[in-house]
Amino acid sequence: MFSSTLHILPFLVLAVLGHEDTRENPIDVLHVKNLLIKDYTGPLRFDTLELFRNIESLELKNCNFTPFHESFLHPLSNLKRLVITNNVMERVDHDTSGCCSHLEELELTNSGTGDLEEVEMKKIGAMKSLKRLVFHNEKIPVLHEGTLTDTNLVDVTIKHCNLASIEKGAFKKLYKLENLNLKNNKLQKLPKEVLISLKNLKVINLKGNFLNKLTTDQFPSLPNLEVLIVADNPIEVFNLEGIKTVAPKLKYVDVSGIVADTSKSGGVELVKDSLL
């Protein structure tokens, strides 16, 4: 275990720049734009990455943080991409206030941060610079009203997260959203009100949920929707007659793995070999 920042820095420099770049000129660290920290054990706090304050992309992978303090983000004013994957965190101290004003991509995959409570989800969802947001194998059973309010989000993925419920208004300000991926969760239905503000939406992926019904009256007007994926759901009632009145640009509906009668397709092409 590294006990201080001074001990951490040589490890980080070697990991990013290689031996030949770190012999005599530590000022090179200030020029690093993309940083990967892998297989590290030790604390992550405000001063841990102070010398890397100019980085634009940071990936934390297979680490054991003791503790993980979100204030480490504060010095990283240029950060545009943050990926946190397959970590263990002995303690998480939340503090994202005043950070991440340029963050465009955030991806959490089995991050180790534990259950993402409503208040933390809303802090993430309010980051005004975010364009792409990915949660994979996290614990998010419910998306509450007003969870995602960043109007610049274009791509949202919440998959393998045990998501079972989405409240009305969870996506109400995502006017630019083009891709909504909710595959492999526990959704039994997707309320019409959840989608009503997503006028720019092009792709909805609901593969591998618990939907038992798919009918035209479940959809609001989605003038730009092109692809709908409902593969591997236990759908018993399927009727998309009139779907073109609410989704005039709809090209494909992925129904692979569905055993119900899908003859009422509303004139839309049905794909029976999975798209995604």
N, C-alpha and C positions, 0 to 999 in steps of 0.2 A: 504494500500500500504506500502510495506517495503521501507524505505528510504535509507538504506545503506547495504553494505555487511554484517556487523556485525549482523544486524537484520535478514538477510536471512539465515545465517548459522544454527541457532537452528532449523528453520523450515525444512531445508534440512536434517539435521542429524536425526530428528524424523521421517521424511518420509522414510528414507532409513534403519536406524538401529533399530528403535523402542525405546521406553522410557528407557528400561532396559540397553541399550547400551550407553546411552549418559549422564549418571548422573555425572560421575567424570572423564572420560577418553576421551577427545576430540581427542586424537591421533589416535583413532580407525578410524576416518574419512580418514586418509591416507591409510587405508587398504581396503577401499571400491572399488570394481571393477565394480559394476553395479549400476547405479544411475537413479532413476526416479523422475522427478520434475513435479508435477501435480497440477493444479488449483492454480498456483502462479501468483501474480500480482506484478510487479516491474521491475527494469532494469536487463538486462543481458549484461554484458560487460567483459572486460579483467580480472578484479579481482574478479568477482562474484563467480567463482568456483575454486579459487586458492588453497583452502585446499583439493580439490578433484582431484588434478592433476594426480593421479595414476589410475583414472577410465579407464576402457576399453570399457564400454557400457554406453551410455547416451540417455535417452528418455525424451523429452520435450512434455508434453501433456496437452491440455486444459488450457494454460497459457495466460496471458495478459502482454506482454513485453513492457516496457516503458523506454528506447527503447530496440531494439534487435540489439546488435553490434556483428558482427561475430568474433571480436577479442577475444571473450570468449573462442574460440577454441585454442588459442595460447598456454596456459599453459598445455593443455591436450595432452601431447606428446605420451601417450600410447593408445589413443582412437582408437578403432577398429570398433565400431558400433555407429551410430548416427541416431536416429529416431525423427522426428519433426512432431507432429500430432495435428491438430485442435486447432491452436493457433490464437491469435490476436496480431498484432504488430503495435504499434502506429507509429514507425519509424524504418526502417531497414538501418543500416550502414554496407555496405559491406567491408569486410577485411579478406579474407581467405589466404592472402599471407603468405607463410612460415609455414603453419599449416598442420596438418592431414597427416603426412608422413606414418602413419600406419593404416589409416582408410580403412577398407575392405568393410563395408556395410553402405550405406547412403539411408535413406528412408524419403521422404517428402510426407506427406498426408494432403492436406488442411493445409499446414504449416503456412500460414499467411504472407509469405515473399513477396506476391504480384507477379506481372508478372516477370517471369524469363527471363531477357534480354539475348541477344546473348553472351555478354561478360561474364556474370555470369555462363551461361551454359557451356561455354568453360573452365572456371576455374574448374568447377566440373568435366567435362569430361577429364581433363588433370591430375587428381589426380592418380598417378601411382600405388598406392596400392589398389585401389578400385577393388573389384571383383563382388559386387552386387549393383545395382543402381535402385531405385524405385521412380518414380514420380506418384502420384495418386491424381487426382482432383486438379492439379496445372494448371497454364495458360501457355501453351507452344504451340502456334499455328504453329510454324515453327521450324524444326531442320535444322540449317544451315550447310554448308560444314565445316568439321573439328570440329564439336561440340563435338564428343566423340573420344578422341585420346588415352585413357588409354588402353594399349595393354593387361592388365591383366583382363579386364572385362569378366565375364563368363555369367552373368545374367543381362539383362536390361529390365525393365518394365516401360512403359510410357502409362498409361491408364486413361481414363476419363479426358484428358488434353486438349481437343479441338484441338488436333494435326491434321492439314489439309495438311501440306506439308513437305516433307523430301527432302532436296537437295542432289544432287550427292556428295558423299564423306563424308556424315554425320557420317558414320560408318567405314570409310576406313581403320582404324588401329585395328579393333576389331577382331584380328586373333583367339582369344581363345573363342569368344562368342558362347555359346551353346543354350541359351534361349533368344528369342526376343519377348516380349509381348507388342503389340500395340493395345490392345482391347479397344472398346468403344471410338473411336476418330472420326475424320471427314475425313479420308483418302478416296479419290476417286480412287487413284491408288498408287501402290508401285513400283517406277521405278526400272527396272532391274539393273541399275547402283548402286543403293543403297545397293543391296545385294551382289554385285560381289566379295567383299573381305571376306565374311563371310563363309569361307570354313569349319569351325568347327561347324557351326550352326546345331542344332538338332531339335529345335521346333520354329515355327513361329506362333504366335497367332494374327490374324487380325479380330477376332470376333467383330461384332457390329460396322463396319465402313460403308462407302458408296461405296464400290467396286461394279462396274456393269459388270465386266469382269474378268474371270479367265482362262487363257490359258497358255500352256506350254511355248510359246515364251516370256512370261513375266519373266521367271526365268533364271538366269545364272547357271552355274555349282555349285551345292550345294551337294558335295559328302557325307555329313554326315546327311543330313536332314531326319528325321524320321516321324515327325508329322507336318501337316499343318492344321491350324484351320481358316476357313473362314465363320463360322456360322453367321447367322443373318445379311448378307449383301444382298443388292438388285441386286444380280448377274443375268444378263440376258443372257450372253454368257459364256458357260462352256465347255472347251475342254482341257483335260489333256492327250490327245493321245501323246505318246512319252515322257511322264514326267520321265520315268525311265532312259532315256538317260542323263538327267541332275541331277536327284536325285535318284540314284540307291538304296538307303536305305529307301526310303519313304514307310512307312507302312500304315498310315492312313491320310485321309483328312476328316475333320469334316465339313459337309455341312448341318448341322441341320438348319432348318428355311429358306432354299433356295428353291424357287419354280421352278427355271429353270430346264430344262432337264439336268440331270447329268450323262447320260448314257456313255458319252465319258470320262471314268475315267482313261484310260491308264493302266488298270490292277491293280490299287491301290484300296484298300478297302475304301469305303465311309462310314462314321459314320453319322447317321441321328438322333442320340440322343446325345446331346452336351457333349463333353469331359470335357470342362472347362467353 
